[in-house]
Amino acid sequence: MKISTLALLTALLFTPICGLAGQSAPQSNDIQMELAKENQFVVKLMDVFNISGKKIPQLIELDSIDLKQKKMVFKSSGKKLRRISIGDIKEIIFTRLRQGILTGKSPSLRVIVWNGDIRNLEINYRDVKIKNGYLYLDQTEFAKYFDDSDALKANSNEWSDPFNNFWIRKKEESPDVFSANFAFKDGRGSISRKMATEYCKACLKIEILNLKINPDKETLLIRCKSVFYDRYNE
């Protein structure tokens, strides 16, 4: 009986926290990268393409990676899990639809997006952490690609009154801080990640554009960028 109890405890202690074979568990200080999710700013949609370039239908969310079977696990439109061999997937593309009249919100709602430069990350399968619609990146890996001084640029000359007031206050408090973290040219603005975080941490996100799989190297190629959302009603 003692041997059985010890075996059971050992199995419990060394079972992966997130369930599927070998997939790492997210840590509290990891950076969240949204997959196919909806938030107050945008609706993120996902399309999965096979190696022939054809869309695989009825897949709505990437759930996890099963390292033992070398399969990606998706939630389907029928709310069932569907496993597809990693070697059969060419690319996963994510698109965003800003919240507004097209998503059933008020026609007066405006979401202005400030985009950072595109980054290309390469992560080993075993370092990939996926849970509850997020892909998690640890702080060390994140620091290789993103910095507080990174500039986020808007393709619009509109912004909310609170955001405008924030920059007026910053300019009055310290012209040096203002000039180092904010710019305005030809009707377009740019803001540093540092100041975007200070204004609204929840408004600053890492947006995944697409995922590509390299079965030979057993890596996931992540094309992504920083985005900052300014939301207001006209």
C-alpha positions as CSV (number, residue, x, y, z in Angstrom):
1,M,0.0,0.0,0.0
2,K,2.9,2.4,0.8
3,I,4.4,1.8,-2.6
4,S,1.1,2.5,-4.4
5,T,0.7,5.8,-2.4
6,L,4.2,6.9,-3.3
7,A,3.7,6.1,-7.0
8,L,0.5,8.1,-6.9
9,L,2.1,11.2,-5.3
10,T,5.0,11.0,-7.8
11,A,2.6,11.0,-10.7
12,L,0.7,14.0,-9.3
13,L,3.8,16.0,-8.7
14,F,5.2,15.5,-12.2
15,T,2.1,15.8,-14.2
16,P,2.2,19.0,-16.4
17,I,0.0,21.7,-14.9
18,C,-1.7,22.6,-18.2
19,G,-2.5,19.0,-19.1
20,L,-1.2,18.3,-22.5
21,A,2.1,16.4,-22.9
22,G,5.1,18.7,-22.4
23,Q,3.4,22.1,-22.8
24,S,4.7,24.6,-20.4
25,A,2.5,26.3,-17.8
26,P,2.1,30.1,-17.9
27,Q,3.7,32.0,-15.1
28,S,2.2,35.0,-13.3
29,N,4.6,37.5,-14.9
30,D,4.4,36.2,-18.5
31,I,3.3,38.5,-21.2
32,Q,-0.2,37.7,-22.7
33,M,-0.6,37.6,-26.4
34,E,-4.3,37.3,-27.5
35,L,-5.2,34.7,-30.0
36,A,-8.8,34.6,-31.3
37,K,-10.6,36.6,-28.6
38,E,-12.9,39.6,-28.2
39,N,-12.0,42.5,-25.9
40,Q,-13.4,46.0,-25.5
41,F,-11.3,47.3,-28.4
42,V,-11.4,44.6,-31.1
43,V,-12.7,41.2,-32.1
44,K,-9.9,38.8,-33.2
45,L,-10.7,36.2,-35.8
46,M,-8.6,33.2,-36.8
47,D,-8.1,31.3,-40.1
48,V,-6.1,28.1,-40.3
49,F,-4.6,27.0,-43.7
50,N,-3.2,23.5,-44.6
51,I,0.0,22.9,-46.5
52,S,-1.9,23.3,-49.8
53,G,-2.9,26.8,-48.8
54,K,-6.6,25.8,-48.3
55,K,-8.5,27.1,-45.3
56,I,-9.5,24.4,-42.8
57,P,-13.1,25.2,-41.9
58,Q,-14.9,25.5,-38.6
59,L,-11.9,26.2,-36.4
60,I,-12.4,29.1,-34.1
61,E,-9.7,29.0,-31.5
62,L,-6.2,27.5,-30.9
63,D,-6.5,25.6,-27.6
64,S,-3.1,24.0,-27.1
65,I,-0.2,22.0,-28.6
66,D,0.0,18.3,-27.9
67,L,3.8,17.7,-28.0
68,K,3.6,14.0,-27.5
69,Q,1.4,13.5,-30.6
70,K,2.8,16.6,-32.4
71,K,-0.6,18.0,-33.0
72,M,-2.2,21.4,-32.6
73,V,-5.5,21.3,-30.7
74,F,-8.3,23.7,-31.8
75,K,-11.8,24.5,-30.6
76,S,-14.3,24.0,-33.4
77,S,-17.6,25.7,-34.1
78,G,-19.3,22.7,-32.5
79,K,-17.4,23.4,-29.3
80,K,-15.5,20.2,-29.7
81,L,-11.7,19.8,-29.7
82,R,-10.1,18.9,-33.0
83,R,-6.5,17.7,-33.3
84,I,-4.5,18.4,-36.5
85,S,-1.0,17.2,-37.2
86,I,1.5,20.0,-37.0
87,G,3.0,18.9,-40.3
88,D,-0.4,19.5,-42.0
89,I,-0.7,23.2,-41.0
90,K,1.0,25.8,-43.2
91,E,-0.1,29.0,-41.3
92,I,-2.6,30.5,-38.8
93,I,-3.7,34.0,-39.7
94,F,-5.3,36.4,-37.2
95,T,-7.3,39.5,-38.2
96,R,-8.9,42.2,-36.1
97,L,-12.2,43.9,-36.4
98,R,-12.4,47.1,-34.4
99,Q,-15.4,47.4,-32.1
100,G,-18.2,49.6,-33.4
101,I,-21.3,49.4,-35.5
102,L,-20.0,46.3,-37.4
103,T,-19.7,44.4,-34.1
104,G,-23.1,45.5,-32.8
105,K,-21.8,48.4,-30.7
106,S,-22.9,52.0,-30.7
107,P,-22.2,53.8,-34.0
108,S,-20.6,56.6,-32.0
109,L,-17.9,54.3,-30.7
110,R,-14.4,54.9,-32.1
111,V,-11.3,52.7,-31.6
112,I,-8.1,54.3,-32.8
113,V,-5.1,51.8,-33.2
114,W,-1.5,52.8,-32.7
115,N,0.8,50.2,-34.2
116,G,4.4,49.3,-33.4
117,D,6.9,47.8,-35.8
118,I,6.4,44.1,-36.7
119,R,8.6,41.6,-34.9
120,N,9.4,38.0,-35.9
121,L,9.8,35.6,-33.0
122,E,10.9,32.0,-33.2
123,I,10.0,29.8,-30.2
124,N,10.7,26.1,-29.6
125,Y,7.5,24.0,-29.3
126,R,8.3,23.1,-25.7
127,D,8.5,26.8,-24.8
128,V,5.1,27.6,-26.2
129,K,2.4,28.3,-23.5
130,I,-1.2,28.5,-24.6
131,K,-4.2,28.8,-22.2
132,N,-7.7,30.3,-22.3
133,G,-7.2,32.0,-25.6
134,Y,-3.7,33.5,-24.9
135,L,-0.2,32.6,-26.0
136,Y,2.2,33.5,-23.2
137,L,5.7,34.8,-23.6
138,D,8.2,34.9,-20.7
139,Q,9.8,38.2,-19.7
140,T,13.3,37.1,-21.0
141,E,12.0,36.2,-24.4
142,F,9.9,39.3,-24.5
143,A,12.8,41.6,-23.8
144,K,14.7,40.3,-26.8
145,Y,12.1,41.8,-29.1
146,F,10.3,44.7,-27.3
147,D,11.5,47.8,-25.5
148,D,9.9,50.7,-23.6
149,S,11.2,53.1,-26.2
150,D,9.6,51.4,-29.1
151,A,7.4,53.8,-31.0
152,L,3.7,53.2,-31.7
153,K,2.2,55.1,-34.6
154,A,-1.4,56.0,-35.5
155,N,-2.8,56.2,-39.0
156,S,-5.3,58.7,-37.8
157,N,-5.2,62.3,-36.5
158,E,-8.1,61.5,-34.1
159,W,-7.7,60.7,-30.4
160,S,-9.8,60.9,-27.3
161,D,-10.0,64.0,-25.0
162,P,-8.5,62.1,-22.0
163,F,-5.5,60.9,-24.1
164,N,-5.0,64.5,-25.5
165,N,-5.2,65.9,-22.0
166,F,-2.6,63.3,-20.8
167,W,-0.1,64.6,-23.4
168,I,-0.9,68.3,-22.6
169,R,-0.1,67.5,-19.0
170,K,3.1,65.7,-19.8
171,K,4.3,68.6,-22.0
172,E,3.7,71.1,-19.2
173,E,5.4,68.9,-16.6
174,S,8.5,68.1,-18.7
175,P,9.1,69.1,-22.2
176,D,12.1,66.7,-22.4
177,V,9.9,63.7,-21.4
178,F,7.3,64.9,-24.0
179,S,9.8,65.2,-26.8
180,A,11.4,61.8,-26.0
181,N,8.2,59.9,-25.9
182,F,5.8,61.7,-28.3
183,A,5.9,63.1,-31.8
184,F,3.4,64.6,-34.2
185,K,4.1,65.1,-37.9
186,D,1.8,65.5,-40.9
187,G,-1.3,64.9,-38.8
188,R,0.0,61.6,-37.4
189,G,1.2,60.9,-33.9
190,S,3.6,58.4,-32.3
191,I,3.9,57.4,-28.7
192,S,6.5,55.2,-26.8
193,R,5.5,51.9,-25.2
194,K,6.6,53.5,-21.9
195,M,4.2,56.3,-22.1
196,A,1.4,54.2,-23.5
197,T,1.8,51.9,-20.5
198,E,1.7,54.9,-18.1
199,Y,-1.5,56.2,-19.7
200,C,-3.4,52.9,-19.9
201,K,-1.6,49.6,-19.3
202,A,-4.7,47.6,-20.3
203,C,-4.8,49.4,-23.6
204,L,-1.4,48.2,-24.6
205,K,-1.2,44.7,-26.1
206,I,0.9,42.4,-28.3
207,E,-1.1,41.5,-31.4
208,I,-0.3,38.3,-33.3
209,L,-0.6,38.6,-37.0
210,N,0.2,35.0,-38.0
211,L,1.8,31.8,-36.8
212,K,3.9,29.5,-39.0
213,I,5.2,26.1,-38.0
214,N,8.6,24.8,-38.8
215,P,8.4,21.0,-38.2
216,D,12.1,20.4,-39.0
217,K,13.3,22.8,-36.3
218,E,10.3,22.2,-34.1
219,T,9.7,25.9,-33.7
220,L,6.8,28.2,-33.9
221,L,7.3,31.4,-35.9
222,I,5.3,34.3,-34.5
223,R,4.8,37.5,-36.5
224,C,3.5,40.1,-34.1
225,K,3.6,43.8,-33.0
226,S,2.8,46.1,-30.1
227,V,-0.6,47.9,-30.4
228,F,-2.1,50.6,-28.3
229,Y,-5.9,51.2,-28.4
230,D,-7.5,54.6,-27.7
231,R,-11.3,54.1,-27.3
232,Y,-13.9,56.9,-27.0
233,N,-17.4,57.9,-28.1
234,E,-18.0,60.8,-30.5
